[in-house]
Amino acid sequence: MNVKIKMPDIGNSEAEIEIKNWRVAPGETIKRGQVLLDVEADKGVAEVESFLNGVLTQQCVNVGDITQTGQIIAIVSVDDTQ
């Protein structure tokens, strides 16, 4: 089953958030709590962590893109038999 990961609220839901660096590439296994990417907003740089275990299948935003809270940033394939 594929799960959409949305940009979490990093302190200012109205702020533009810039994607600075992906730490995980498509096809890599991720764990809950693992840092997926670094972002920057008006309050500084923040880490976005995974809230589930699975395999990153797609990065929906690229480095340098501007996003906002709630926008889909990645797709993760999870084993729905667990």
ABEGO torsion letter per residue (X at the ends): XBBBBBBBBAGBAABBBBBABBABBBGBBBBBGBBABBBBBAAEBBBBBBABBEBBABBABBBGBBBBBGBBABBBBBBAAX
